[in-house]
């Protein structure tokens, strides 16, 4: 649907002005969109239902976001970028050894799933099937950030194996995918405020992984 030029101009002007009320409503729409995307998936979620839950009609939603796709991107942007930046900080910390860094990265990702719930889980649910098939600059940036996280985990496991701190009879890629699988599968059952905290879960995952990969 092509938006009227006056709506586009008003949206651009409001973003540049950055009033508290305008930005607060944008944030509210992002939160609602994240919950709807997680519950129903991107394709089944409509701008009309997002607007309804925010007390807005569909036409007014366009004053805040140009499309459902833009809302989806904003849902992912903050959480994904913040998580990767923190993982890179942990990885480059000269005061930490490889094992401590890997524990820190695992803890950080689980913390991000909790802090940016449900947006990081929308990324897990939708990214694999949608983003990897796109060729936009935005999709390329998201994929690059995903590869950065993967490289960090692969590098740390490789270092631990090379130092003899982890067993060498299991392929690095298999071990890394075990980490990714444990963390990413939590999108099926984890909710903040549930029976187990993010800290408790990440600690348990570290024990499972490090004990399983302990050098004989």
Secondary structure, 3 states (H helix, E strand, C coil): CCCCHHHHHHHHHHHHHCCHHHHHHHHHHHHHHHHHHHHHCCCCCCHHHHHHHCCCCHHHHCCCCCCHHHHHHHHHHHHHHHHHHHHHHHHCCCCCCHHHHHHHHHHHHHHHHHHCCCHHHHHHHHHHHHHHHCCCHHHHHHHHHHHHHHHHHHHHHHHHHHCCCECCCCCHHHHHHHHHHHHHHHHHCCCCCCCCCHHHHHHHHHHHHHHHCECC
